[in-house]
Each structure stands twice: as structure tokens, then as C-alpha cells.
Amino acid sequence: MKKRLSFYITFACIAVFGSLGLMLLIRGEKEARPSDSENRMLAGFPVFSLSSVADGSFMEGMESYLSDAMPARNTIIVQTASWMNTLSVGRPVSSDEDIYMEVEEFGREDDTFEQVETIQIVHDPEEEVLPETVQTTEGQSSFFEEATAAPSAEPEETAALVSEGEPVQTPAALEIKDPSVAIRTCTFVQLMDDGGSRLVYTFPKEHVANAVKVLNAYRKALPEDGHVFFSQIPFPGTAFALQTDKYTGWKSELEEILSANTYTGVEIVSALEVLEQPLLSGEDLYFHNDHHWKPRAASYVAQAMQEQIGINALSYDEYSFQHLGGFYGSKANASPEEKKKTKPDTIDVLIPNLPVKGYLIDWNKKETDGVFMVLNRHSYLAYLGGTLGPWRRYETGVDCGRNCLVIGDSYICAFVPFLAPYYEEVHTTDMRQAYFDAAHRKWSVSDYLKWNEIDDVYIVLSTSSGVNSSYMLSYLMRYL
């Protein structure tokens, strides 16, 4: 009797879930579509082919589609985040694959900064998370975590990462700019108005050395007149601190060390130097409801990069924009209670001077139409439609004979539009697992550089994907 009852229950469950699955297949949205609450594109129904079934990609695509097509998905995500917040299980964050760690919270109601909260957030499984310290007076530190640096890769692993694979092209003359500058452990600190400093990040020597090798390897993969640009972008919380009375600026030796030890043609642009004075003067460079920078901040970094190689770049005010209000991003959408307390941000969407045509490129080299600027979208997805992979190509309408590839995380979505006036084609990729689909890759970055006659490479990463992260320690060299 018990066995018969178990059989009936099992059969009923199979029938119910099978019916739900069948209903999704028949009535569910088949096309990929954007999710405002998650700042990403939800999976569409996978294309069926014998090859996709054989290599397993069809079933992986089906799993992603069924997950994203689940009824009331958005409500479940928001409600779950709210419950976790209430139960203090964890800090609610966007469920986007593109989550960032906000290493501190500034601007509390009492406007005190003596105890900066360390927040534990679940990351990409392979992404390094940085513990931090606060240094309030010279020689004295208060530790929030026992270690001050991000967990390092194993020595054997790091050595393999920086030595595997040689780029296919080598410019005739490459020289280290200033080998007398030692590669060493360095820090990023916030300068306090009382003369002290607050230690935000430590960059271990082996991580700095790895970054040098990565940047030099990409430079070797380019033509003789090519350039590799690199910038690591601070988080909103770190930036907003400069607009209080507590801090007077930033300081880091990282960019100086990288610049001195990389080849000619590697251009290191310090986002700290570029953004410091605008922030101190009160400019609004980051979203308050989201974890991204605003286009104005991205344009300042892009302009500094062009001017570093002698190009008189357009300023932000020389562009035209569509201004869209009502934007609540990942921070606000993760907590309904906080969303009620905050005002929405404004999305400034660049209106290109020339028509730009975008394409998505899959691992079979198949191109499908993509978006550039979405002039009626009240979210971060207005910029390039959000993060998509594995490759994107934009025809700018400019006749200049040069192409570039932009490598980074979702911070590049606001950055790429400001390169359009200087290249015939702008290509992009995001090497994180959710977008690069590394298990199915069929060519290397070096191959892609050759096929598309890429002249310059831009590596623009938020701090969570920067020098201390798996992005820099692993992905960039592994896929080159």
C-alpha cells in the first residue's frame, strides 16, 4: 500500500511539473529580452541543431531558458531579497551575473565613518573578493578582516597563467618604459582631512607582476603602432566618500608601477586622477541606485585615454543626450524598502553623431543584429543593451582606418559609446563565465585580433574585476 501511494505521489509530481514545463514551452516568451530588475538579458529559446545537441550547448541553453521564463520570476527574486534582508541572511544584491562588491557604505544618517561596514556578498565563484582595513593614523590600522589583501592564486597557478601561449604578432621594437621602477606591493588609500589615510585595497606584488605581464602580452599581440589602454575604476561608495567632509582625495602607486614596467604602447590611465577633482567639486559621476558609473565619468576616462596618445578628444558637453528619468537600478531593486526611500536616477543616453550599427557574434561567427544606444530605455540596459556575449561589433560610420577591441565587465557599456568617433569598428567582449561561454570557445583573442585587424585594445575594469581578481589573474591571459 505504501509503495502504491509513493508511486501515485511521484506520478502526480511528474505530471504537474511536466505540465508546467510544457506550458512554458508553448506560451513562454521565446525571444531574449531585457530584465530591468537584474540589469541583464534573459535567455531566449535555444536554436536547435544536431551540433548543439551533440556538444551539450542546446541542453544548457534550455536550462537557462526555462529558468528565465519561470512565471512570476521577477516577483520571486525581489521578494526573496527582501526576506533575506529581513532575516539578515545576507545583504540583498542584484541577482545579475554581473554583481559587484561594494566594499563600504558611506553617507550614513549620522554621517560617521569611524566604523566602515564590511559586507559579505556572493560573487562569481571564480572572482576574488577583497577584505579591507582602515588606516586612521600613520602606522596604526584597524582590521575588519585578518588579511589586508585579496586571496592570491597559488604560485604554481599564477606562473602558468602568465606564461601560457605566445601572441601571434610581435611589434619590431618593444621596450620597458622605466625598468628602474621596482614591481612591488602597493596600496590604494583615501586621504583624510585630518592628515591620516584610509587603506581601501592592497595589491600584492605577485598580482602587480601578473598585471604587467598581461598588459605586455596584449601589447605584443598588436601591430607596431597599436596601443593597449588600461584603467581600473573605483566603486560608487568609494567615489561618493570624496563628496563628504571626511576625505580630501585618493592616492595609489599602482598605475605608476604598471606604467613604468610595461612596453611602449601600453597606456595606463589612472581613473583616480581623472575622476578625483570632478568628484571633489561635486559632480555626479555614479548612480545612487545602481552599482555602475555614469556616462559622464566614463567619458572623462575615454577622453584622457585619447589625449594620452595625442588626440584632441571630444568633451562630454560636446555630445548630445536623451535624458530619461525614473531609473531604479540593482541597489534599489534588491531592497523594496530602500527603494521607497530613494529618489530615482536619470539615464543619459548618448545620441550618436553618425548612425552606429551593432552586431552580436557567436562562436560560430554568426552575426545577429544588436543595439547601440536605446533612446527610450529607462535603465542601464540603454547602454549597448547591457552585457551580452561572447563578442559584439559596432560599425561607427567613421572612415579612419582603425579598429579597437574593448575588454571589461559591465562598466564598458557606458564607456564604449565615447570611442565611436575614433574608430571604424569598436568590438567588445566580457570574459566572465556568464558571458564569454569559455567552455564552447572556438578561437583565441589573438585570432580575433588578427581577423578583425584590431589596432588598439582597451581593458577597462571595475575594481572587483581588476588587478586582484580572477579576471586579471586568469581570464585575460588564459583566453589570449
C-alpha positions in Angstrom: 0.0 0.0 0.0 2.8 2.4 0.9 4.6 1.6 -2.3 1.5 2.3 -4.3 0.9 5.6 -2.5 4.5 6.7 -3.2 4.1 5.7 -6.9 0.9 7.9 -7.1 2.6 10.9 -5.4 5.6 10.6 -7.7 3.5 10.2 -10.8 1.4 13.3 -9.8 4.5 15.4 -9.2 5.9 14.4 -12.6 2.6 15.2 -14.3 2.4 18.6 -12.6 5.9 19.7 -13.3 5.7 18.2 -16.8 2.6 20.3 -17.5 4.3 23.4 -16.2 7.3 22.8 -18.4 5.0 22.2 -21.4 3.1 25.4 -20.7 6.3 27.3 -20.6 7.4 25.8 -23.9 4.1 26.7 -25.6 3.2 30.0 -24.1 6.5 31.4 -22.8 8.4 34.3 -24.3 10.8 32.8 -26.9 13.0 35.7 -27.6 15.8 37.0 -25.4 14.6 40.2 -23.6 16.0 42.6 -21.1 15.3 42.4 -17.3 15.3 45.9 -15.7 15.5 44.4 -12.1 18.5 42.3 -13.0 20.3 44.5 -15.5 20.8 41.7 -18.0 19.2 39.9 -20.9 17.0 36.9 -20.1 17.7 33.8 -22.1 15.7 33.1 -25.2 14.7 29.7 -26.6 17.9 28.0 -27.8 18.4 27.3 -31.5 18.1 23.5 -32.2 20.7 21.8 -34.3 22.4 18.4 -34.3 25.8 20.0 -33.4 24.3 21.9 -30.4 22.7 18.7 -29.1 26.0 16.8 -29.6 28.2 19.3 -27.7 25.6 19.8 -24.9 25.0 23.5 -25.6 21.4 23.0 -26.5 20.5 21.5 -23.1 22.5 24.2 -21.3 20.5 26.8 -23.3 17.3 25.0 -22.5 18.1 25.1 -18.8 18.8 28.8 -18.9 15.6 29.4 -20.9 13.4 27.5 -18.5 14.9 29.3 -15.5 14.5 32.7 -17.0 11.0 32.0 -18.4 9.6 30.9 -15.0 6.3 32.6 -14.2 6.5 35.4 -11.6 10.3 35.2 -11.7 10.8 38.9 -11.0 8.5 38.9 -8.0 10.2 35.8 -6.6 13.6 37.4 -6.9 12.6 40.7 -5.3 10.7 39.0 -2.5 13.5 36.6 -1.8 15.9 39.5 -1.5 13.6 41.3 0.9 13.2 38.2 3.1 17.0 37.7 3.2 17.4 41.3 4.2 14.8 41.0 6.9 16.3 37.8 8.3 19.9 39.3 8.0 20.8 36.2 6.0 22.9 38.4 3.6 22.9 41.8 2.1 20.4 41.8 -0.8 22.0 42.4 -4.1 21.1 42.2 -7.8 20.8 38.6 -8.9 22.6 39.7 -12.1 25.6 37.5 -13.1 27.2 40.9 -13.1 27.3 41.5 -9.3 29.8 43.9 -7.8 31.1 44.1 -4.2 30.5 47.4 -2.6 33.4 47.4 -0.1 31.9 50.0 2.1 28.8 52.1 2.8 29.2 55.8 3.1 26.7 58.5 3.9 25.1 57.0 6.9 22.3 59.1 8.6 24.7 60.1 11.4 27.4 60.9 8.9 30.0 59.0 10.8 32.8 57.0 9.2 34.8 55.6 12.0 33.4 52.1 11.5 33.0 51.1 7.9 31.0 48.0 7.5 32.4 45.1 5.7 29.8 43.4 3.6 29.9 39.8 2.5 28.4 39.3 -0.9 28.3 36.2 -3.1 30.4 36.7 -6.2 31.1 34.9 -9.4 32.6 31.6 -8.0 36.0 32.4 -9.5 36.1 36.1 -8.6 38.4 37.3 -5.8 36.9 39.3 -3.0 39.0 41.9 -1.3 39.0 42.2 2.5 40.0 45.7 3.7 41.5 47.7 6.5 41.0 51.2 7.7 44.1 53.2 8.5 43.1 56.2 10.6 46.6 57.5 11.7 50.0 56.9 10.4 51.3 53.5 11.4 48.0 52.4 13.0 45.4 50.2 11.3 42.1 48.8 12.4 41.4 45.5 10.8 37.9 44.5 9.6 39.4 41.2 8.3 42.6 39.5 9.4 44.1 39.9 5.9 44.6 43.1 4.1 45.0 41.7 0.6 42.8 39.6 -1.7 43.5 35.8 -1.6 46.3 35.1 -4.1 46.2 32.5 -6.7 48.5 29.5 -5.9 52.1 30.3 -7.0 52.1 27.4 -9.5 48.8 28.5 -11.0 49.8 32.2 -11.3 53.1 31.2 -13.0 51.2 29.1 -15.5 48.7 31.9 -16.2 51.3 34.5 -17.2 53.4 32.2 -19.3 50.9 30.1 -21.3 50.6 30.8 -25.0 52.6 33.3 -27.1 50.7 36.0 -29.1 51.0 35.6 -32.8 52.3 39.0 -33.7 55.3 40.8 -32.3 56.0 44.5 -33.0 59.5 45.2 -34.1 60.6 47.3 -31.1 59.2 46.9 -27.6 60.9 48.3 -24.6 60.0 48.6 -20.9 59.5 52.3 -20.2 61.4 52.5 -16.9 62.8 49.2 -15.6 64.4 51.1 -12.7 60.9 51.3 -11.0 60.5 48.1 -8.9 57.4 45.9 -9.1 56.2 45.8 -5.5 53.2 45.5 -3.3 51.2 48.8 -3.4 48.0 50.2 -2.0 45.0 52.4 -2.8 44.2 54.8 0.1 41.7 57.6 0.7 43.3 60.7 2.2 41.5 62.1 5.2 41.1 65.7 6.2 43.0 65.2 9.5 46.1 64.1 7.6 45.6 60.4 8.0 44.6 57.9 5.4 42.2 55.0 5.0 43.5 51.9 3.3 41.0 50.5 0.8 42.9 48.0 -1.2 46.3 46.3 -1.1 47.7 45.0 -4.4 50.2 42.2 -3.6 53.5 42.2 -5.6 52.6 39.0 -7.4 49.3 40.4 -8.6 51.0 43.6 -9.8 53.7 41.5 -11.7 50.9 39.4 -13.3 49.1 42.6 -14.5 52.4 43.8 -16.1 52.8 40.5 -17.9 49.2 40.5 -19.1 49.3 44.1 -20.4 52.7 43.4 -22.2 51.3 40.2 -23.7 48.3 42.1 -25.2 50.7 44.8 -26.5 52.8 42.1 -28.3 49.7 40.8 -30.0 49.0 44.1 -31.7 50.6 45.9 -34.7 53.7 48.0 -34.2 51.6 51.2 -33.9 49.0 49.7 -31.7 48.1 50.6 -28.1 46.8 48.8 -25.0 44.9 51.1 -22.7 44.2 50.1 -19.1 42.2 51.7 -16.3 40.7 50.3 -13.1 37.6 52.1 -12.0 36.7 52.6 -8.3 33.3 51.7 -6.8 30.5 54.2 -6.2 30.8 54.1 -2.4 34.5 54.9 -2.6 33.8 57.7 -5.0 30.9 59.2 -3.0 33.2 59.5 0.0 35.1 62.2 -1.7 32.0 64.3 -1.6 31.9 64.4 2.2 34.0 66.4 4.6 35.8 63.3 5.7 38.1 62.7 2.8 40.2 65.1 0.6 41.4 62.8 -2.2 42.8 59.4 -3.3 46.3 58.0 -3.7 47.7 54.9 -5.3 51.1 53.8 -6.7 49.6 51.0 -8.8 49.2 53.0 -12.0 52.7 54.4 -11.8 54.3 51.0 -11.3 52.3 49.5 -14.1 53.2 52.3 -16.5 56.9 52.1 -15.7 57.1 48.3 -16.2 55.1 47.9 -19.4 56.1 48.3 -23.0 55.9 51.4 -25.1 52.4 51.5 -26.4 50.8 50.4 -23.1 48.9 53.4 -21.8 47.9 53.3 -18.1 45.2 55.9 -17.3 44.5 56.4 -13.6 40.8 56.7 -13.1 41.7 58.1 -9.6 43.5 61.1 -11.1 40.9 61.6 -13.8 37.8 61.5 -11.5 39.2 62.9 -8.3 38.8 66.7 -9.0 35.3 66.3 -10.6 34.1 64.3 -7.6 35.7 66.8 -5.1 33.9 69.6 -6.9 30.6 67.9 -6.5 30.0 66.4 -10.0 27.5 63.5 -10.0 29.6 60.7 -11.7 27.9 57.5 -10.3 24.4 56.2 -10.0 22.9 56.3 -6.5 20.5 53.4 -7.1 22.9 51.2 -9.1 26.4 49.9 -8.9 27.7 51.4 -12.1 29.3 54.7 -13.1 27.5 57.3 -15.2 28.4 58.1 -18.8 30.0 61.4 -17.7 32.6 59.6 -15.6 33.2 57.1 -18.5 33.6 59.9 -20.9 36.3 61.6 -18.8 38.3 58.3 -18.7 37.8 57.8 -22.5 38.9 61.4 -23.2 42.0 61.0 -21.0 43.0 57.9 -23.0 42.7 59.6 -26.3 44.6 62.6 -25.2 47.4 60.4 -23.8 48.2 59.4 -27.4 47.9 63.0 -28.8 44.2 63.0 -29.9 42.2 66.1 -29.1 39.1 64.2 -27.9 35.6 65.5 -27.6 34.5 66.6 -24.2 31.3 65.3 -22.6 29.4 68.5 -23.2 30.1 68.2 -27.0 27.9 65.2 -27.2 24.1 65.2 -27.3 22.0 63.1 -24.9 18.5 61.8 -24.3 17.7 62.3 -20.6 15.4 59.7 -19.1 14.2 59.8 -15.5 12.8 57.1 -13.3 15.8 54.7 -13.2 16.0 52.4 -10.2 19.0 50.1 -10.6 20.4 47.0 -8.9 20.8 48.5 -5.4 17.2 49.9 -5.2 15.6 46.8 -6.9 17.3 44.5 -4.4 15.5 46.1 -1.5 11.9 47.3 -1.8 12.2 49.2 1.5 15.3 51.0 0.4 13.7 51.7 -3.0 10.9 53.6 -1.2 13.4 55.9 0.5 15.5 56.8 -2.5 14.9 59.1 -5.5 15.3 57.6 -9.0 18.4 58.3 -11.1 18.4 59.8 -14.5 19.7 57.9 -17.5 21.6 60.0 -20.0 21.7 58.1 -23.3 24.2 59.3 -25.9 22.8 60.3 -29.3 25.4 59.3 -31.9 26.5 61.9 -34.4 26.6 59.2 -37.0 24.4 56.1 -37.2 26.0 53.2 -35.4 25.1 49.6 -36.4 25.6 46.8 -33.8 26.1 43.1 -34.2 26.3 40.1 -31.8 28.8 37.5 -32.8 28.6 33.9 -31.6 31.2 31.2 -31.5 30.2 30.0 -35.0 31.0 33.6 -36.3 27.3 34.1 -36.9 26.2 37.7 -36.6 22.8 38.9 -35.5 21.6 42.5 -35.1 22.4 44.1 -31.8 21.7 47.5 -30.2 23.9 50.5 -29.5 22.0 53.2 -27.7 18.4 52.5 -26.7 17.0 56.0 -26.5 13.7 55.1 -24.8 15.1 52.7 -22.1 15.0 53.9 -18.5 17.7 51.6 -17.2 21.4 50.8 -17.6 20.4 48.5 -20.4 20.1 51.7 -22.5 23.8 51.4 -23.0 24.5 48.6 -25.6 21.5 46.7 -24.3 23.5 45.6 -21.2 26.2 43.0 -21.1 26.0 40.3 -23.8 28.5 37.8 -25.2 30.7 36.5 -26.3 31.5 39.2 -28.9 30.0 42.4 -30.2 30.9 44.6 -33.1 29.8 48.2 -33.8 30.2 49.9 -37.2 30.5 53.6 -36.4 30.3 55.2 -39.8 33.7 56.8 -39.2 36.3 56.5 -42.0 39.7 56.4 -40.2 41.2 53.0 -40.9 41.5 51.8 -37.3 39.6 49.3 -35.2 39.6 48.6 -31.5 38.6 45.8 -29.0 37.2 46.8 -25.6 37.6 44.1 -22.9 36.0 44.5 -19.5 33.0 44.0 -17.3 29.6 45.8 -17.5 31.4 49.2 -16.8 32.3 49.2 -20.5 28.7 49.5 -21.5 28.7 53.2 -20.6 32.3 53.6 -21.9 32.2 52.2 -25.4 30.0 55.0 -26.9 32.8 57.5 -26.3 35.2 55.6 -28.6 32.9 55.7 -31.6 34.3 58.9 -33.0 37.8 57.5 -33.2 37.4 54.0 -34.8 35.7 52.5 -37.9 34.7 49.5 -35.8 34.5 49.0 -32.0 34.5 45.4 -30.8 33.7 44.3 -27.2 33.9 41.2 -25.0 33.3 40.4 -21.4 35.4 37.3 -20.3 33.4 36.4 -17.2 31.8 33.0 -17.4 28.2 34.1 -17.8 29.0 36.0 -21.0 32.1 34.6 -22.6 30.9 30.9 -22.5 34.5 29.8 -22.4 33.6 26.1 -22.5 32.4 26.5 -26.1 35.0 28.9 -27.3 36.5 28.1 -30.7 39.2 30.7 -31.1 41.6 32.8 -29.1 41.6 36.5 -28.5 44.8 36.7 -30.6 42.9 35.1 -33.5 40.1 37.6 -33.1 42.6 40.5 -33.1 44.0 39.2 -36.4 40.7 38.5 -38.2 39.3 41.9 -37.4 42.5 43.9 -37.9 42.4 45.3 -34.4 44.8 48.2 -33.8 44.1 49.1 -30.1 42.8 47.2 -27.1 41.1 48.8 -24.1 41.0 46.9 -20.8 38.5 48.8 -18.6 37.5 47.0 -15.4 35.8 47.9 -12.2 37.8 47.2 -9.1 36.0 43.9 -8.5 37.3 42.7 -11.8 40.7 44.4 -11.6 44.3 43.5 -10.6 43.3 41.4 -7.6 40.6 39.4 -9.4 40.3 36.3 -11.4 39.6 38.4 -14.5 43.2 39.7 -14.4 44.8 36.7 -12.7 43.3 34.2 -15.0 40.9 35.1 -17.8 42.8 37.7 -19.7 45.9 35.5 -20.3 44.1 32.2 -20.5 42.0 33.3 -23.4 44.7 35.3 -25.2 
